[in-house]
Amino acid sequence: MTDFTVSTLDRRPELRDRIDQLSAGSWPRFLLHGNVSRWHLLFDAFPRYQILLCGPAGELIAAGHTVPLVWDGSPSDLPSTIDDVLLRAESDAERGRKPDSLSALAAMVDAGHRGCGLSGILVEEMRALARCLSCGSLIAPVRPTWKSRYPLAPFERYVDWERADGSPFDPWIRVHRRLGAVPLCVAPNTLTVEGSVGEWEEWTGMEFPETGPYIVPGALQPVSIDRERDLGRYEDPNLWMLHPIEPEP
Ligand SMILES: CC(C)(COP(=O)(O)OP(=O)(O)OC[C@H]1O[C@@H](n2cnc3c(N)ncnc32)[C@H](O)[C@@H]1OP(=O)(O)O)[C@@H](O)C(=O)NCCC(=O)NCCS
């Protein structure tokens, strides 16, 4: 396992640009063009909740984005989209409401440090932060990492796939389950990406000669291309998972 120290963005503000680089290397390009208008809040309003794992020279090797919010514990009160998670956190903070939950938004491990178990450390640190804030829940809109290999499988069915030993088929769902999370419900569209056909061609390096659905690397389900309207549209589904957090002894 790589040597690392744990920090947060309020303590290491100089790593802000490195987080953007980590992000650019973590997501398919089209995903960076989704309908998320409040992402800046992570850095401007909630730096204390951005977990950073740093290597021996202080360099950023992994980051976990979270925000505190109020959630009544029911699936129907979960925010529908990534932007709604940020909106809820912002409005709770503005109204001075004491958060009872921490919501994860993303976890990213630098490509050179993947496959060493750092993702589980990030989730453990998110759980520890929730406990430290006296939050009873860590909730996470989980984007299953292998779903893009099976873009035609219905998402609701994919998230229930299991390995022979009964553990979740998807590695990222497995990490959460192993650390104590339970599935809550499917969020069918946490982020929408819309762009012209030309933009989609630029983002994906593909061509889309006809109107219809296309399988695109990194997309969890097909991208719908409409040449007549010059519009490509994609919806990113996630699985909401809940980590119940025991209070500090
Ligand atoms: C998803 C991500 C955070 C995983 O980080 P990681 O530190 O490489 O993962 P870990 O080493 O902790 O492994 C986690 C699980 O994935 C499996 N895994 C990791 N890399 C794998 C690979 N290349 N092939 C197959 N399985 C792999 C591991 O075996 C492990 O499962 P297991 O312990 O049950 O076998 C990382 O790949 C990443 O940053 N991806 C881009 C961003 C992303 O998709 N984030 C998740 C959605 S928010």
The ligand as a Gaussian input file, in Angstrom:
#p B3LYP/6-31G(d) Opt

LIG

0 1
 C      -13.122000       3.724000      -8.779000
 C      -11.769000       4.070000      -8.166000
 C      -11.982000       5.176000      -7.132000
 C      -11.249000       2.806000      -7.497000
 O      -10.051000       3.158000      -6.847000
 P       -8.872000       2.083000      -6.580000
 O       -8.086000       2.611000      -5.445000
 O       -8.180000       1.786000      -7.844000
 O       -9.693000       0.786000      -6.178000
 P       -9.232000      -0.310000      -5.136000
 O       -7.820000      -0.674000      -5.354000
 O       -9.614000       0.192000      -3.773000
 O      -10.168000      -1.496000      -5.568000
 C      -11.546000      -1.449000      -5.370000
 C      -12.162000      -2.686000      -5.951000
 O      -12.064000      -2.590000      -7.359000
 C      -11.304000      -3.682000      -7.870000
 N      -10.430000      -3.181000      -8.912000
 C       -9.643000      -2.105000      -8.842000
 N       -9.009000      -1.920000     -10.010000
 C       -9.425000      -2.910000     -10.812000
 C       -9.152000      -3.257000     -12.156000
 N       -8.333000      -2.530000     -12.917000
 N       -9.743000      -4.321000     -12.644000
 C      -10.580000      -5.028000     -11.900000
 N      -10.906000      -4.755000     -10.627000
 C      -10.331000      -3.711000     -10.099000
 C      -10.513000      -4.208000      -6.749000
 O      -10.233000      -5.560000      -6.930000
 C      -11.425000      -3.940000      -5.562000
 O      -12.407000      -4.901000      -5.400000
 P      -12.101000      -6.203000      -4.491000
 O      -11.238000      -5.736000      -3.366000
 O      -13.429000      -6.667000      -4.044000
 O      -11.427000      -7.146000      -5.379000
 C      -10.743000       4.514000      -9.228000
 O      -10.664000       3.537000     -10.217000
 C      -11.084000       5.852000      -9.879000
 O      -10.684000       6.904000      -9.401000
 N      -11.838000       5.798000     -10.999000
 C      -12.285000       7.016000     -11.684000
 C      -13.353000       7.744000     -10.894000
 C      -14.506000       6.835000     -10.488000
 O      -15.061000       6.085000     -11.273000
 N      -14.899000       6.937000      -9.209000
 C      -15.984000       6.105000      -8.664000
 C      -17.314000       6.691000      -8.897000
 S      -17.560000       8.124000      -7.869000

